Amino acid sequence: MKFPWIKAIVCGVSLFSSAALAEPPNIVLIIADDQAWDDSSPYGHPSLPTPNLARMADGGMKFEQGFVTISSCSPSRASIITGQYPTTTDADELHWAVPKEKITFVEKLKEHGYWTGAAGKWHLGDAMKDRFNKVVEVDTSGFQLPSGEAAKAGKFTETLSGEAQSGCADWIDLMQARDEEKPFFLWLAALDPHRPYHPGIVPNPSTKEMVQLPPYHPNDPEVIKDYQLYYDEIIRLDKYVGLVMDELEKQGVAENTLIIYISDNGRPFPRDKTTLYDSGMRTPFLVHWPKQVKAGSVCKEVVSTVDIARTCLDVAGVKTIGENFKGQSFYPQLKNPATPGRKYAFAEKNWHDYEDHTRAVRGKRYKYIRNYYNDLPLTPSADSVRGLTYNALKALRKEGKLTKPQEACFIAPRPAEELYDTKVDPFETNNLIADSKLAEELTKMRAALKQWELENDDAPSELRTADEFTRDTGLPTDARVRPRRSKAEMVENGLTAP
């Protein structure tokens, strides 16, 4: 047969479109680890130097309304690779591996001629490794939790040193190891700017004058120091973004390579990471693709990281049949940023060191949050509890020196519902849930959440899982938590708490 691809289509096998067959684009997904959306120069930070993120934005497109599906590392990555919301991935809790039976967009690219590679933080589980031609993995979290007296004393032993702590040290080697006869997809996952932090990792460390504090973090020397260390890791990560872009140019493939830059969740500080405020669920979302995307363009449409799977398949010309990818492609926005997109982004909070069950609906302006376990305080992740900022908050609270927004992590019960106007209140400190003028908007967002929960078979569990760390110190408890077991088995083995 002169055109064998016609027979393949008749047989129901999805292939590249004829245009994509001529020159399918390469795709590079860069994932920061715990970077807030606005902690970079493209998103308005006046003093944090991120020239290579600026290079991406200036040469490509900046999405102003990008959101993750969950403000928690491994569930966020599981959502991205499967194109599903965390609650349907069976990997919706911290450190749960993605089950082998899950279909990913990566294997679909691989099946259709792409060479696929991953380097850096893995955090997906062993079953996902065969979706890639090559995986260069660093330690899942950058440190290991010891047992016994060392853990109780708070001695957390790191397994990485030097540039390996960035999670980016193997990126260029992977790029150079690819099959040059095939288009490629790369999953480049940093450890920066995840805790723990290390002084002196960049030639020109951040200064205290560079730090921009949100109103819920006090202007305290320890808090400022914490931010400086966090900024330094962003600066180091930005360097590696530049090295990736340089390598693409050296290989002569930059013009037709789509680079997507996101973070898996927000800033690893109290009231940020693991929350569904914008500082937890809003992400930098940059796209660079000289052949297709107009330089310096800006998209104001809502986009979610659950959309990445469909978009990568779309731009590669891969048509899928029967796979449960729940996002929607933002390829139309890449061609024309004014093209209408999704109305809402949806996000979850599940168990992450501490128990919780929270859901959020985010439109272009308003945010609705439903706290199902509102009797629990808004305790941050355990590494943040052990950090400088949280300890400063505790000390200042004892002295009665915190403002109401600064006390947010200690308050219980929390409101069962929250509603924010992010245009006039970008830090989400004024809950408008009782504002009669927004009653219609509230009704719409409640209905949107209910529909999303029905579609995803999502509901809070009647059982609760014990905290793995103490909420005051961040040190390990004696509880055994979060194995992959049925609820009945968890009850039988004493793994739940009331």
C-alpha positions as CSV (number, residue, x, y, z in Angstrom):
1,M,0.0,0.0,0.0
2,K,1.4,3.4,-1.0
3,F,0.1,5.1,2.1
4,P,0.2,2.6,5.0
5,W,-0.9,5.2,7.5
6,I,-4.4,5.1,5.9
7,K,-4.7,1.4,6.9
8,A,-3.6,2.2,10.4
9,I,-6.4,4.9,10.8
10,V,-9.0,2.5,9.4
11,C,-7.9,0.0,12.1
12,G,-8.4,2.5,14.8
13,V,-4.8,3.2,15.6
14,S,-4.1,6.8,16.5
15,L,-1.2,8.5,14.6
16,F,0.3,11.9,14.1
17,S,-1.7,14.2,11.8
18,S,0.0,14.7,8.4
19,A,1.3,18.0,9.5
20,A,2.8,16.6,12.7
21,L,4.2,13.6,10.7
22,A,6.3,16.1,8.8
23,E,7.9,17.5,11.9
24,P,6.4,16.6,15.2
25,P,7.6,19.0,18.0
26,N,9.9,18.1,20.8
27,I,8.4,18.6,24.2
28,V,10.3,19.5,27.4
29,L,8.4,19.7,30.7
30,I,10.3,21.5,33.5
31,I,8.8,21.0,37.0
32,A,10.0,23.2,39.9
33,D,9.5,21.8,43.4
34,D,7.6,24.2,45.6
35,Q,8.0,27.6,43.8
36,A,5.2,30.2,44.3
37,W,3.8,31.6,41.1
38,D,4.9,35.2,41.8
39,D,8.5,34.4,43.0
40,S,10.1,35.2,39.7
41,S,10.6,38.2,37.6
42,P,8.1,37.3,34.8
43,Y,5.4,37.4,37.4
44,G,6.3,40.7,38.9
45,H,8.9,40.1,41.6
46,P,10.9,43.3,41.5
47,S,14.3,42.0,42.8
48,L,14.5,38.2,42.5
49,P,16.8,37.6,39.5
50,T,15.4,34.9,37.2
51,P,16.8,35.9,33.8
52,N,16.1,32.6,32.2
53,L,12.5,32.4,33.3
54,A,12.3,35.9,31.8
55,R,13.9,34.6,28.7
56,M,11.2,32.0,28.4
57,A,8.4,34.6,28.9
58,D,9.9,37.1,26.6
59,G,10.4,34.6,23.9
60,G,7.1,32.7,24.5
61,M,3.9,32.9,26.4
62,K,3.1,33.6,30.0
63,F,-0.1,32.2,31.5
64,E,-1.4,34.5,34.2
65,Q,-4.0,32.1,35.6
66,G,-2.2,28.8,35.9
67,F,-3.2,26.4,38.7
68,V,-2.1,22.9,40.0
69,T,-4.7,20.3,40.9
70,I,-3.3,19.8,44.4
71,S,-0.7,21.7,46.5
72,S,1.3,18.5,47.4
73,C,4.3,17.1,45.6
74,S,3.7,13.5,44.5
75,P,-0.1,13.8,44.0
76,S,0.5,16.8,41.8
77,R,3.0,14.9,39.6
78,A,0.6,11.9,39.5
79,S,-2.1,14.2,38.2
80,I,0.1,15.7,35.6
81,I,1.4,12.4,34.1
82,T,-2.0,10.7,34.1
83,G,-4.1,13.7,33.0
84,Q,-6.5,13.0,35.9
85,Y,-7.3,14.8,39.1
86,P,-5.5,13.4,42.1
87,T,-8.6,11.8,43.6
88,T,-9.0,9.5,40.5
89,T,-5.3,8.6,40.2
90,D,-5.2,6.3,43.2
91,A,-2.1,8.3,44.1
92,D,-3.8,11.2,45.8
93,E,-1.8,11.1,49.1
94,L,1.8,12.1,49.6
95,H,4.3,9.5,48.6
96,W,1.8,7.1,47.1
97,A,3.0,5.6,43.8
98,V,1.0,5.8,40.6
99,P,-0.5,2.3,40.0
100,K,0.8,0.3,37.1
101,E,-2.6,0.1,35.3
102,K,-2.8,3.9,34.9
103,I,-2.4,5.2,31.4
104,T,-0.1,8.2,30.9
105,F,0.4,10.7,28.1
106,V,4.1,9.8,28.2
107,E,3.5,6.2,27.0
108,K,1.2,7.5,24.3
109,L,4.0,9.7,23.0
110,K,6.4,6.8,23.2
111,E,4.0,4.6,21.3
112,H,3.8,7.2,18.5
113,G,7.5,7.5,17.9
114,Y,8.8,9.7,20.7
115,W,11.9,9.1,22.7
116,T,11.0,9.7,26.3
117,G,13.3,10.6,29.1
118,A,13.1,11.7,32.7
119,A,15.8,13.2,35.0
120,G,15.7,14.6,38.6
121,K,13.1,14.1,41.3
122,W,11.0,11.0,40.5
123,H,8.2,10.7,43.1
124,L,6.0,8.6,40.8
125,G,6.8,5.0,41.8
126,D,8.5,2.2,40.0
127,A,5.6,1.2,37.8
128,M,5.9,4.5,35.8
129,K,9.5,4.0,34.8
130,D,8.8,1.8,31.8
131,R,6.8,4.7,30.3
132,F,10.2,6.3,29.6
133,N,13.1,5.1,27.5
134,K,15.5,6.4,30.1
135,V,15.1,7.5,33.7
136,V,17.9,9.2,35.7
137,E,16.5,9.4,39.2
138,V,17.7,11.2,42.2
139,D,16.5,10.5,45.8
140,T,12.7,11.0,46.0
141,S,12.7,13.8,48.4
142,G,16.3,15.0,48.9
143,F,16.5,13.6,52.4
144,Q,15.4,10.4,54.2
145,L,13.6,10.2,57.5
146,P,15.6,8.3,60.0
147,S,14.0,6.1,62.7
148,G,14.5,5.8,66.4
149,E,16.2,8.3,68.6
150,A,17.6,10.3,65.6
151,A,14.1,11.0,64.3
152,K,12.8,12.0,67.7
153,A,15.8,14.4,68.0
154,G,14.9,15.9,64.7
155,K,18.1,14.8,62.9
156,F,17.1,14.4,59.3
157,T,19.9,13.0,57.3
158,E,20.3,14.2,53.7
159,T,21.3,11.8,51.0
160,L,22.4,14.4,48.4
161,S,25.2,17.0,48.3
162,G,26.4,19.8,46.1
163,E,24.6,20.4,42.8
164,A,22.8,17.0,43.1
165,Q,20.7,18.7,45.7
166,S,19.2,20.8,42.9
167,G,17.8,17.7,41.2
168,C,18.9,19.3,37.9
169,A,22.5,18.0,37.6
170,D,21.6,15.2,35.2
171,W,19.4,17.2,32.9
172,I,21.9,18.0,30.2
173,D,23.4,14.5,30.2
174,L,19.9,13.2,29.5
175,M,19.4,15.6,26.7
176,Q,22.6,14.5,25.1
177,A,21.7,10.8,25.5
178,R,18.5,11.0,23.5
179,D,17.8,9.2,20.2
180,E,18.5,11.9,17.6
181,E,16.4,10.1,15.0
182,K,13.2,10.6,17.0
183,P,11.2,13.5,18.4
184,F,11.6,13.6,22.2
185,F,9.7,14.3,25.4
186,L,11.7,15.1,28.5
187,W,10.4,15.2,32.1
188,L,12.9,17.4,33.9
189,A,12.0,17.6,37.6
190,A,14.0,19.8,40.0
191,L,14.3,19.5,43.8
192,D,14.8,23.2,44.0
193,P,13.4,25.1,45.9
194,H,12.2,22.3,48.2
195,R,13.4,22.3,51.8
196,P,15.9,21.6,53.4
197,Y,17.9,24.8,52.5
198,H,21.6,25.3,52.3
199,P,23.5,28.6,52.6
200,G,26.1,29.5,49.9
201,I,24.6,27.6,47.0
202,V,24.8,30.5,44.5
203,P,27.6,33.0,43.9
204,N,25.5,36.0,44.7
205,P,23.2,35.1,47.5
206,S,19.9,36.8,48.1
207,T,19.9,39.9,50.3
208,K,17.3,40.8,52.9
209,E,16.4,43.8,50.8
210,M,15.2,41.5,48.0
211,V,12.6,39.8,50.2
212,Q,8.9,40.5,49.5
213,L,6.7,39.3,52.3
214,P,2.9,38.6,52.0
215,P,0.9,40.1,54.8
216,Y,0.4,36.7,56.5
217,H,4.2,36.4,57.2
218,P,5.6,38.8,59.8
219,N,8.6,41.0,59.1
220,D,10.9,39.1,61.4
221,P,14.7,38.4,60.9
222,E,14.2,34.6,60.9
223,V,11.4,34.8,58.4
224,I,13.6,37.1,56.2
225,K,16.4,34.6,56.4
226,D,14.1,31.7,55.5
227,Y,13.0,33.6,52.4
228,Q,16.6,34.4,51.4
229,L,17.5,30.7,51.4
230,Y,14.4,29.9,49.4
231,Y,15.2,32.6,46.9
232,D,18.7,31.2,46.4
233,E,17.3,27.8,45.3
234,I,15.1,29.6,42.8
235,I,18.1,31.4,41.4
236,R,20.0,28.1,41.1
237,L,17.0,26.5,39.3
238,D,16.8,29.4,36.9
239,K,20.4,28.7,35.9
240,Y,19.5,25.2,34.9
241,V,16.5,26.4,32.9
242,G,19.1,28.5,30.9
243,L,21.3,25.5,30.4
244,V,18.4,23.5,29.0
245,M,17.5,26.3,26.6
246,D,21.2,26.7,25.6
247,E,21.5,22.9,24.9
248,L,18.4,22.9,22.7
249,E,20.0,25.7,20.7
250,K,23.3,23.8,20.5
251,Q,21.5,20.7,19.2
252,G,19.7,22.8,16.6
253,V,16.2,21.9,17.8
254,A,15.1,25.0,19.8
255,E,12.8,26.3,17.1
256,N,10.5,23.4,17.2
257,T,10.7,22.4,20.9
258,L,7.8,23.2,23.2
259,I,9.1,24.0,26.7
260,I,6.5,24.1,29.5
261,Y,7.7,25.5,32.9
262,I,5.5,24.9,36.0
263,S,5.8,24.2,39.7
264,D,4.2,21.2,41.4
265,N,2.8,23.4,44.1
266,G,3.4,26.7,45.9
267,R,5.9,28.2,48.3
268,P,7.0,25.7,51.1
269,F,6.0,28.1,53.9
270,P,3.1,28.3,56.3
271,R,-0.2,29.2,54.7
272,D,1.3,28.4,51.3
273,K,2.2,24.9,50.3
274,T,-0.5,22.3,51.1
275,T,-3.2,25.0,51.2
276,L,-5.6,25.9,48.4
277,Y,-4.9,29.6,48.6
278,D,-3.3,31.0,45.5
279,S,0.1,30.9,47.2
280,G,-0.3,27.1,47.3
281,M,-2.2,26.2,44.1
282,R,-1.3,29.0,41.7
283,T,1.8,28.1,39.6
284,P,4.2,29.9,37.3
285,F,3.1,28.6,33.8
286,L,5.5,29.6,31.0
287,V,5.6,28.2,27.5
288,H,8.3,28.7,24.9
289,W,7.9,27.4,21.4
290,P,9.4,29.7,18.8
291,K,7.9,27.9,15.8
292,Q,4.3,28.2,17.1
293,V,4.0,30.7,20.0
294,K,4.4,34.4,19.5
295,A,7.2,36.0,21.6
296,G,6.1,38.0,24.6
297,S,2.4,36.9,24.5
298,V,0.3,36.7,27.6
299,C,-2.8,34.5,28.2
300,K,-5.3,35.5,30.8
301,E,-7.4,32.3,30.5
302,V,-7.6,29.8,33.3
303,V,-5.4,26.8,32.8
304,S,-4.7,23.7,35.0
305,T,-1.8,21.3,35.2
306,V,-4.4,18.5,34.5
307,D,-4.5,20.0,31.0
308,I,-0.8,19.3,30.2
309,A,-1.4,15.7,29.2
310,R,-4.0,16.5,26.6
311,T,-2.0,19.5,25.3
312,C,1.2,17.5,24.8
313,L,-0.8,14.9,22.9
314,D,-2.6,17.5,20.9
315,V,0.5,19.4,19.8
316,A,2.2,16.1,18.9
317,G,-0.8,15.1,16.7
318,V,-1.6,12.0,18.8
319,K,-5.2,11.1,18.8
320,T,-6.3,8.9,21.7
321,I,-9.4,6.7,21.9
322,G,-10.9,5.7,25.2
323,E,-8.2,7.0,27.6
324,N,-9.4,8.9,30.6
325,F,-7.5,12.2,30.2
326,K,-9.7,14.7,32.1
327,G,-8.1,18.0,31.2
328,Q,-8.6,20.1,28.1
329,S,-5.9,21.1,25.7
330,F,-4.6,24.7,25.8
331,Y,-3.1,24.3,22.4
332,P,-5.8,26.8,21.1
333,Q,-4.5,29.4,23.6
334,L,-0.9,28.8,22.4
335,K,-2.1,29.8,18.9
336,N,-4.3,32.6,20.1
337,P,-4.1,33.6,23.8
338,A,-7.5,35.3,23.5
339,T,-9.3,32.0,22.8
340,P,-11.7,31.2,25.6
341,G,-10.6,28.4,27.9
342,R,-11.9,26.6,31.0
343,K,-14.2,28.5,33.3
344,Y,-12.8,26.9,36.5
345,A,-9.8,25.2,37.9
346,F,-10.4,22.6,40.5
347,A,-8.0,21.7,43.3
348,E,-7.7,19.3,46.2
349,K,-6.0,19.0,49.6
350,N,-5.6,15.6,51.0
351,W,-3.4,13.9,53.6
352,H,0.1,15.4,53.5
353,D,2.0,14.7,56.7
354,Y,-1.2,15.7,58.5
355,E,-4.9,14.8,57.9
356,D,-7.1,17.1,55.9
357,H,-9.8,17.1,53.1
358,T,-10.4,20.4,51.3
359,R,-11.6,21.3,47.9
360,A,-11.4,24.5,45.8
361,V,-12.9,26.1,42.8
362,R,-11.0,28.9,41.1
363,G,-12.4,31.2,38.4
364,K,-10.7,34.2,36.8
365,R,-11.6,36.3,39.8
366,Y,-13.3,34.4,42.6
367,K,-12.1,31.5,44.7
368,Y,-14.4,29.1,46.7
369,I,-12.9,26.8,49.3
370,R,-14.7,24.0,51.1
371,N,-13.1,22.8,54.3
372,Y,-14.6,19.4,55.1
373,Y,-12.4,18.7,58.2
374,N,-12.6,22.3,59.4
375,D,-12.1,21.2,63.0
376,L,-8.4,20.8,62.1
377,P,-6.0,23.7,62.0
378,L,-4.2,24.7,58.8
379,T,-0.9,23.1,59.8
380,P,1.7,23.4,57.0
381,S,3.8,20.5,55.7
382,A,6.1,19.0,58.4
383,D,9.3,20.3,56.8
384,S,7.8,23.8,57.0
385,V,6.8,23.2,60.6
386,R,10.4,22.6,61.3
387,G,11.4,25.7,59.4
388,L,12.5,29.2,60.5
389,T,9.2,30.9,59.6
390,Y,6.9,28.6,61.5
391,N,9.1,28.8,64.6
392,A,9.1,32.5,64.3
393,L,5.3,32.5,64.1
394,K,5.0,30.3,67.2
395,A,7.3,32.6,69.2
396,L,5.5,35.8,68.1
397,R,2.1,34.2,68.8
398,K,3.2,33.6,72.4
399,E,4.0,37.2,72.7
400,G,0.6,38.3,71.1
401,K,2.3,40.0,68.2
402,L,0.6,38.3,65.2
403,T,-2.0,39.8,63.1
404,K,-5.2,37.8,62.3
405,P,-3.9,36.6,58.9
406,Q,-0.6,35.6,60.5
407,E,-2.4,33.4,63.0
408,A,-4.2,31.4,60.2
409,C,-2.1,28.2,60.7
410,F,-3.1,27.9,64.4
411,I,-6.8,28.6,64.2
412,A,-9.4,25.8,64.8
413,P,-12.1,25.4,63.9
414,R,-11.6,27.0,60.5
415,P,-14.6,28.3,58.4
416,A,-16.4,25.5,56.7
417,E,-16.5,27.6,53.6
418,E,-14.4,30.5,52.2
419,L,-15.0,32.9,49.3
420,Y,-12.4,35.4,48.0
421,D,-12.3,38.1,45.5
422,T,-8.8,37.7,44.3
423,K,-8.8,40.9,42.3
424,V,-9.2,43.1,45.3
425,D,-7.8,40.7,47.9
426,P,-4.9,38.8,46.1
427,F,-3.6,37.4,49.4
428,E,-7.1,36.0,50.3
429,T,-7.4,37.4,53.8
430,N,-11.0,38.7,53.7
431,N,-13.5,35.8,53.7
432,L,-16.6,37.0,51.8
433,I,-18.7,33.9,52.4
434,A,-21.4,35.9,54.1
435,D,-21.5,38.8,51.6
436,S,-25.0,38.9,50.2
437,K,-23.7,40.7,47.1
438,L,-21.8,37.6,46.1
439,A,-24.7,35.1,46.8
440,E,-25.2,34.3,43.1
441,E,-21.5,33.8,42.5
442,L,-21.3,31.5,45.6
443,T,-24.2,29.4,44.4
444,K,-22.5,28.9,41.0
445,M,-19.2,27.9,42.6
446,R,-20.9,25.5,45.1
447,A,-22.7,23.9,42.2
448,A,-19.5,23.6,40.1
449,L,-17.8,21.9,43.0
450,K,-20.7,19.5,43.6
451,Q,-20.7,18.6,39.9
452,W,-16.9,18.0,39.9
453,E,-17.2,15.8,43.0
454,L,-19.9,13.7,41.3
455,E,-17.9,13.3,38.1
456,N,-14.8,12.3,40.0
457,D,-16.6,10.1,42.7
458,D,-15.0,12.3,45.3
459,A,-16.2,12.7,48.9
460,P,-14.6,13.0,52.3
461,S,-13.9,9.7,54.1
462,E,-15.7,8.9,57.3
463,L,-12.3,7.6,58.5
464,R,-9.4,9.8,59.3
465,T,-5.7,8.9,59.1
466,A,-3.4,9.7,62.0
467,D,-0.8,12.5,61.6
468,E,2.7,11.3,60.8
469,F,4.3,14.3,62.6
470,T,3.4,16.4,65.5
471,R,1.7,19.7,64.5
472,D,3.8,21.7,66.9
473,T,7.3,20.5,66.2
474,G,7.2,18.5,63.0
475,L,8.9,15.5,64.6
476,P,7.7,12.0,63.8
477,T,4.9,10.5,65.9
478,D,4.5,6.9,66.7
479,A,1.6,6.5,64.3
480,R,1.8,4.2,61.3
481,V,0.2,6.0,58.4
482,R,-0.7,5.8,54.8
483,P,0.1,2.4,53.4
484,R,-1.8,1.5,50.3
485,R,-4.5,-0.5,51.9
486,S,-8.3,-0.7,52.0
487,K,-10.1,1.3,54.6
488,A,-11.1,-2.0,56.4
489,E,-7.5,-3.1,56.6
490,M,-6.5,0.4,57.9
491,V,-9.1,0.1,60.7
492,E,-8.1,-3.5,61.5
493,N,-4.4,-2.4,61.8
494,G,-5.1,0.7,63.9
495,L,-4.1,3.1,61.2
496,T,-6.9,5.6,61.6
497,A,-7.6,8.2,64.1
498,P,-11.0,9.7,65.0
